[in-house]
Amino acid sequence: MAVLASGEGTNFQAIVDHIKLGILRNVDLNLLIYDRTEAKVAERAKREGIEAYLLNIKDREEFDRELLKILKSRDIELVALAGFLRILGEEVIREYKWKIMNIHPSLLPSFGGKGMYGLKVHKNVLLSGVKVTGCTVHYVDVAVDAGPIILQKAVNIDEEIYQVFSQNPDLAVEILAKKVLKFEHRLYPKALQLHVDKRIKVESLNFEGKEINFVRIDYSNNWEKEWEERQKKYG
């Protein structure tokens, strides 16, 4: 498995910690690919003894070709995007169809799409006045943030956050981001385990001439109960 990231790398760290604690099983995370020299996630990978590969080619097609070359050379079977700010090309997505996951800090399809990432998402959430936000893990498809949804977690927005927002918008955005991030750290490893355990099935249907892809999850044999019990070790 490989993780692609561009920034701080807290979701990368959460995945690593779940593996180290024996919560996330049968996963060999042996490669981090990052695209910005200043990305702190590289330091996390090096501390954990995981190869950190800097890939910062500007040309999109060349980037995708090199990315595929790296993934293939290391026999990568599953890719997790964790705060990765580049849009992958169709060739990569086709080659790894339903084998690339992403986590987004909202309840997709709301507050998703091109240009919606990081604190921008939380700012737009607060500007909308919604009472509930959350995070979403989905498979990556050609359209940005539009692949089949695997898991979602709703997060209530307290009135206190809106009170702060009226006085100090930037602080409120940071408070909300931290609140949602805690749930991201628990949700992403669960989705990865479901994939590794072959519990996810992507199905398609045709609705008014448009193909819709959606996910079915098999929670039989107490899968979720056992996962929740294991995840208690994460805190």
C-alpha positions, 0 to 999 in steps of 0.5 A, a space after each residue: 500500500 502507498 499513501 499520497 500526501 501534500 502536507 502535514 500528514 496527520 491522516 498518514 500518521 493515523 493509518 500508521 498508528 492503526 497498523 502499529 497498534 494491530 487495529 488495521 491488519 493485513 496492510 503493508 504500508 511501505 511507501 509515501 509519495 509526496 509532491 511538495 518539498 516542504 511537506 511535513 508528512 515526509 518527516 513522519 514517514 522517515 521517523 516510521 521507517 517508511 520510504 518517502 519519495 518526492 515526486 514534484 513534476 509539474 507536467 500532469 501527464 509526465 507526473 502520472 506516468 512517473 507515478 504509475 511507474 513507481 507504483 508498479 515497480 513496488 507492486 502497490 495494490 492499494 493507494 490512499 490519498 491523504 491531503 493530496 492536492 493534485 488531481 490524478 489523471 485518467 490513466 492512473 485512475 483506470 489502472 487502479 480502478 476502485 483501488 484508490 481511496 480519498 478522504 474529504 472533510 465534508 459530507 460529499 457531495 456537499 462542499 466538494 469538487 475542484 478547489 474545495 480542499 483543506 480549510 476552504 471546505 470548512 470555511 464554506 461550511 460555516 458560511 453556509 450555516 449548516 448544522 451538520 458537517 462531517 467527513 467522507 471516504 470514497 473511491 477515486 473516479 475521474 470527476 473530482 470528489 465524485 467517486 462512490 462513497 464508502 463511509 461517512 461520519 456526521 459531525 455536529 457544528 456547535 452554536 459556539 463555533 458560529 459565535 466564534 465565527 462571527 467574531 473571528 472567522 479564521 479561528 472558527 474555521 480552525 476549530 471546526 477543522 480540528 474537530 472533523 479531523 479527529 473523526 477522519 483519523 478513525 474513519 479512514 483506517 476503517 475504510 481501508 480495512 473493509 477494502 483489504 478484507 474484500 468487504 466492499 463491492 462497487 455496483 452500477 446502475 443506469 438512471 436516466 441515461 447516467 451510470 451511477 456507481 455505489 458501494 455495498 458493504 458486507 458487515 456480516 460475522 460481526 465485522 463492525 463489532 470486532 473493528 470497534 473493539 480493536 479500535 478502542 486501542 486507538 483512544 
